[in-house]
Each structure stands twice: as C-alpha cells, then as structure tokens.
Amino acid sequence: MTAVAAKNNRMAGMVVGVVLGMVGLAYASVPLYELFCRVTGYGGTTQRAELLDTQAIDRDMRVRFSANTHRDMPWDFKPQQVAQTLKVGEQGLAYFEAHNPTNQTIVGTATYNVAPHKAGTYFAKIDCFCFTEQVLKPGETVVMPVVYFIDPLIEEDRNLNEVTEVTLSYTFFVMDDADVETVTGR
C-alpha cells in the first residue's frame, strides 16, 4: 500500500468515525438535554422531590397556574384555582381538571415548566399528574392534584430576590399510537 493510499484510508476512517459520532450524539441529545434541564432547572424545568423535608421561611410566594393543550389535543383542561399564596418551604396543593368531550378514549401526557425560568431550580413537585400518562374515556372528567413546594434555598440566590410570583404551566399532548398501546395494552 502506498503512502497516499494509507493516508486516504486513515482519512476515510476518521470521516466514518466523525459521522458515527454525530449520529450517536443526535440520538443521545434529547435524553441528555432533558437530564441537563432536570438537574439545572434550565428552561423552567421543575425538580422532583420525594417529600417535603424543609422548614417554611417568612417569605411569601404567589404561584399562578396555567393550563394549555396542544392543537391536536381535544380535551378541555384548566386549573381549578388561578393562584395560591404560600410561604417558601410550605407545601402547596393545587388541582387541575381535564375533560374529554369526544367519543373516543384518549391518552394524554403533560409537559410542564415554571416561569420565570430561573425559579425552576427551586420549584419542587412531590406528586403530579404529569408524572404519568392520563387516560380519559369518552365524556370523562378527572380532577388531578399537584403537590409542590418552593425550596427555601431560593432565599440564598440573589438573582431571585425580586421574584414574588411564579407560574406553573402545563400543556397536555395526545400520546402517539405506539405509546398508547404500551400504556393501555391495546
């Protein structure tokens, strides 16, 4: 093999390696991004907590609730309360209502975020309907709870001193047929 052929083979191997690496990163990017958002609170991603293990502090926080549906989701979805005011570190309980006005069973899943985004790191949910898929039969209405608190560590973040209100927002999506088969066994 000549030096030129060896050089071409080495270059071809490097190109194939780069292409395979890029394909691998493309597949891994979504789960890695979701992990990054959960760990850092980036983009208003809330934290998940097993239980409330902090003491409330003397700082009031107003939590507003927002409910949306994707354009393909026919459900009626709304919060049962517009807002709640609680102490930072105090456990809150809010309810959302979903109604399926169609004549089909629909499986939905909710995404969520907190605004302002920088407060997402300190917003923790203990229990939430968004942790699992929701199955609504034709005409069915459900009331779904969210148990949450705002971590008192927010007090130590100077960038959040001016924050007195956060908005917890949900958007419901119809699950894909392949995902529905997994959830419902159909």
Contacts in CASP RR format, 6 or more apart in sequence:
PFRMAT RR
TARGET T0000
AUTHOR 0000-0000-0000
METHOD contacts of the structure
MODEL  1
MTAVAAKNNRMAGMVVGVVLGMVGLAYASVPLYELFCRVTGYGGTTQRAE
LLDTQAIDRDMRVRFSANTHRDMPWDFKPQQVAQTLKVGEQGLAYFEAHN
PTNQTIVGTATYNVAPHKAGTYFAKIDCFCFTEQVLKPGETVVMPVVYFI
DPLIEEDRNLNEVTEVTLSYTFFVMDDADVETVTGR
1 9 0 8 1.000
36 42 0 8 1.000
37 43 0 8 1.000
37 44 0 8 1.000
37 45 0 8 1.000
38 45 0 8 1.000
38 47 0 8 1.000
38 48 0 8 1.000
40 121 0 8 1.000
41 47 0 8 1.000
41 117 0 8 1.000
41 120 0 8 1.000
41 121 0 8 1.000
42 117 0 8 1.000
43 113 0 8 1.000
43 117 0 8 1.000
43 120 0 8 1.000
44 113 0 8 1.000
44 114 0 8 1.000
44 115 0 8 1.000
44 116 0 8 1.000
44 117 0 8 1.000
44 118 0 8 1.000
44 119 0 8 1.000
44 120 0 8 1.000
44 123 0 8 1.000
45 113 0 8 1.000
45 114 0 8 1.000
45 120 0 8 1.000
46 112 0 8 1.000
46 113 0 8 1.000
46 114 0 8 1.000
46 120 0 8 1.000
46 123 0 8 1.000
46 124 0 8 1.000
46 125 0 8 1.000
46 148 0 8 1.000
46 168 0 8 1.000
47 120 0 8 1.000
47 121 0 8 1.000
47 122 0 8 1.000
47 123 0 8 1.000
47 124 0 8 1.000
47 125 0 8 1.000
47 151 0 8 1.000
48 124 0 8 1.000
48 125 0 8 1.000
48 131 0 8 1.000
49 124 0 8 1.000
49 125 0 8 1.000
49 126 0 8 1.000
49 149 0 8 1.000
50 126 0 8 1.000
51 126 0 8 1.000
52 89 0 8 1.000
52 91 0 8 1.000
52 126 0 8 1.000
52 149 0 8 1.000
54 89 0 8 1.000
54 149 0 8 1.000
54 151 0 8 1.000
54 152 0 8 1.000
55 89 0 8 1.000
55 152 0 8 1.000
56 87 0 8 1.000
56 88 0 8 1.000
56 89 0 8 1.000
56 90 0 8 1.000
56 152 0 8 1.000
57 87 0 8 1.000
57 88 0 8 1.000
57 89 0 8 1.000
57 152 0 8 1.000
57 155 0 8 1.000
58 87 0 8 1.000
59 87 0 8 1.000
59 88 0 8 1.000
59 154 0 8 1.000
59 155 0 8 1.000
60 85 0 8 1.000
60 86 0 8 1.000
60 87 0 8 1.000
60 88 0 8 1.000
60 164 0 8 1.000
61 85 0 8 1.000
61 86 0 8 1.000
61 87 0 8 1.000
61 88 0 8 1.000
61 150 0 8 1.000
61 163 0 8 1.000
61 164 0 8 1.000
61 165 0 8 1.000
61 166 0 8 1.000
62 83 0 8 1.000
62 84 0 8 1.000
62 85 0 8 1.000
62 164 0 8 1.000
62 165 0 8 1.000
62 166 0 8 1.000
63 83 0 8 1.000
63 84 0 8 1.000
63 85 0 8 1.000
63 86 0 8 1.000
63 92 0 8 1.000
63 94 0 8 1.000
63 148 0 8 1.000
63 150 0 8 1.000
63 165 0 8 1.000
63 166 0 8 1.000
63 167 0 8 1.000
63 168 0 8 1.000
64 82 0 8 1.000
64 83 0 8 1.000
64 165 0 8 1.000
64 166 0 8 1.000
64 167 0 8 1.000
64 168 0 8 1.000
65 79 0 8 1.000
65 81 0 8 1.000
65 82 0 8 1.000
65 83 0 8 1.000
65 84 0 8 1.000
65 94 0 8 1.000
65 96 0 8 1.000
65 167 0 8 1.000
65 168 0 8 1.000
65 169 0 8 1.000
66 79 0 8 1.000
66 167 0 8 1.000
66 168 0 8 1.000
66 169 0 8 1.000
66 170 0 8 1.000
67 77 0 8 1.000
67 78 0 8 1.000
67 79 0 8 1.000
67 96 0 8 1.000
67 169 0 8 1.000
67 170 0 8 1.000
67 172 0 8 1.000
68 77 0 8 1.000
68 169 0 8 1.000
68 170 0 8 1.000
68 171 0 8 1.000
68 172 0 8 1.000
69 75 0 8 1.000
69 77 0 8 1.000
69 171 0 8 1.000
69 172 0 8 1.000
69 173 0 8 1.000
70 171 0 8 1.000
70 172 0 8 1.000
70 173 0 8 1.000
70 174 0 8 1.000
72 173 0 8 1.000
72 174 0 8 1.000
73 106 0 8 1.000
73 108 0 8 1.000
73 172 0 8 1.000
73 173 0 8 1.000
73 174 0 8 1.000
74 100 0 8 1.000
74 101 0 8 1.000
74 102 0 8 1.000
74 106 0 8 1.000
75 98 0 8 1.000
75 99 0 8 1.000
75 100 0 8 1.000
75 101 0 8 1.000
75 106 0 8 1.000
75 108 0 8 1.000
75 136 0 8 1.000
75 172 0 8 1.000
76 97 0 8 1.000
76 98 0 8 1.000
76 99 0 8 1.000
76 101 0 8 1.000
77 96 0 8 1.000
77 97 0 8 1.000
77 98 0 8 1.000
77 99 0 8 1.000
77 170 0 8 1.000
77 172 0 8 1.000
78 96 0 8 1.000
78 97 0 8 1.000
79 94 0 8 1.000
79 95 0 8 1.000
79 96 0 8 1.000
79 97 0 8 1.000
80 94 0 8 1.000
80 95 0 8 1.000
80 96 0 8 1.000
80 97 0 8 1.000
80 143 0 8 1.000
81 94 0 8 1.000
81 95 0 8 1.000
84 92 0 8 1.000
84 94 0 8 1.000
86 92 0 8 1.000
86 150 0 8 1.000
88 150 0 8 1.000
88 151 0 8 1.000
88 152 0 8 1.000
88 154 0 8 1.000
88 155 0 8 1.000
89 149 0 8 1.000
89 150 0 8 1.000
89 151 0 8 1.000
89 152 0 8 1.000
90 149 0 8 1.000
91 126 0 8 1.000
91 147 0 8 1.000
91 148 0 8 1.000
91 149 0 8 1.000
92 147 0 8 1.000
92 148 0 8 1.000
92 149 0 8 1.000
93 145 0 8 1.000
93 146 0 8 1.000
93 147 0 8 1.000
93 148 0 8 1.000
94 145 0 8 1.000
94 146 0 8 1.000
94 148 0 8 1.000
94 168 0 8 1.000
95 143 0 8 1.000
95 144 0 8 1.000
95 145 0 8 1.000
95 146 0 8 1.000
96 129 0 8 1.000
96 143 0 8 1.000
96 144 0 8 1.000
96 146 0 8 1.000
96 170 0 8 1.000
97 141 0 8 1.000
97 142 0 8 1.000
97 143 0 8 1.000
97 144 0 8 1.000
98 134 0 8 1.000
98 136 0 8 1.000
98 141 0 8 1.000
98 142 0 8 1.000
98 144 0 8 1.000
98 172 0 8 1.000
99 136 0 8 1.000
99 139 0 8 1.000
99 140 0 8 1.000
99 141 0 8 1.000
99 142 0 8 1.000
100 106 0 8 1.000
100 136 0 8 1.000
100 137 0 8 1.000
100 138 0 8 1.000
100 139 0 8 1.000
100 140 0 8 1.000
100 141 0 8 1.000
101 139 0 8 1.000
102 138 0 8 1.000
102 139 0 8 1.000
103 138 0 8 1.000
104 138 0 8 1.000
105 135 0 8 1.000
105 136 0 8 1.000
105 137 0 8 1.000
105 138 0 8 1.000
105 184 0 8 1.000
106 135 0 8 1.000
106 136 0 8 1.000
106 174 0 8 1.000
107 133 0 8 1.000
107 134 0 8 1.000
107 135 0 8 1.000
107 174 0 8 1.000
107 175 0 8 1.000
107 179 0 8 1.000
107 180 0 8 1.000
107 183 0 8 1.000
107 184 0 8 1.000
108 133 0 8 1.000
108 134 0 8 1.000
108 135 0 8 1.000
108 136 0 8 1.000
108 172 0 8 1.000
108 173 0 8 1.000
108 174 0 8 1.000
108 175 0 8 1.000
109 130 0 8 1.000
109 133 0 8 1.000
109 134 0 8 1.000
109 172 0 8 1.000
109 173 0 8 1.000
109 175 0 8 1.000
109 179 0 8 1.000
110 129 0 8 1.000
110 130 0 8 1.000
110 134 0 8 1.000
110 170 0 8 1.000
110 171 0 8 1.000
110 172 0 8 1.000
110 173 0 8 1.000
111 130 0 8 1.000
111 170 0 8 1.000
111 171 0 8 1.000
111 173 0 8 1.000
112 128 0 8 1.000
112 130 0 8 1.000
112 168 0 8 1.000
112 169 0 8 1.000
112 170 0 8 1.000
112 171 0 8 1.000
113 120 0 8 1.000
113 169 0 8 1.000
114 120 0 8 1.000
114 123 0 8 1.000
114 166 0 8 1.000
114 167 0 8 1.000
114 168 0 8 1.000
114 169 0 8 1.000
115 166 0 8 1.000
115 167 0 8 1.000
115 169 0 8 1.000
116 163 0 8 1.000
116 166 0 8 1.000
118 157 0 8 1.000
118 159 0 8 1.000
118 160 0 8 1.000
118 163 0 8 1.000
119 150 0 8 1.000
119 154 0 8 1.000
119 160 0 8 1.000
119 163 0 8 1.000
119 166 0 8 1.000
120 166 0 8 1.000
121 151 0 8 1.000
122 150 0 8 1.000
122 151 0 8 1.000
122 153 0 8 1.000
122 154 0 8 1.000
122 157 0 8 1.000
122 160 0 8 1.000
123 148 0 8 1.000
123 150 0 8 1.000
123 151 0 8 1.000
123 166 0 8 1.000
123 168 0 8 1.000
124 148 0 8 1.000
124 149 0 8 1.000
124 150 0 8 1.000
124 151 0 8 1.000
125 131 0 8 1.000
125 146 0 8 1.000
125 147 0 8 1.000
125 148 0 8 1.000
126 147 0 8 1.000
126 148 0 8 1.000
126 149 0 8 1.000
127 145 0 8 1.000
127 146 0 8 1.000
127 147 0 8 1.000
128 145 0 8 1.000
128 146 0 8 1.000
128 147 0 8 1.000
128 148 0 8 1.000
129 144 0 8 1.000
129 145 0 8 1.000
129 146 0 8 1.000
130 146 0 8 1.000
130 170 0 8 1.000
133 175 0 8 1.000
133 179 0 8 1.000
133 183 0 8 1.000
134 142 0 8 1.000
134 144 0 8 1.000
134 172 0 8 1.000
135 183 0 8 1.000
135 184 0 8 1.000
136 142 0 8 1.000
146 168 0 8 1.000
148 168 0 8 1.000
150 166 0 8 1.000
154 160 0 8 1.000
154 163 0 8 1.000
175 183 0 8 1.000
180 186 0 8 1.000
END
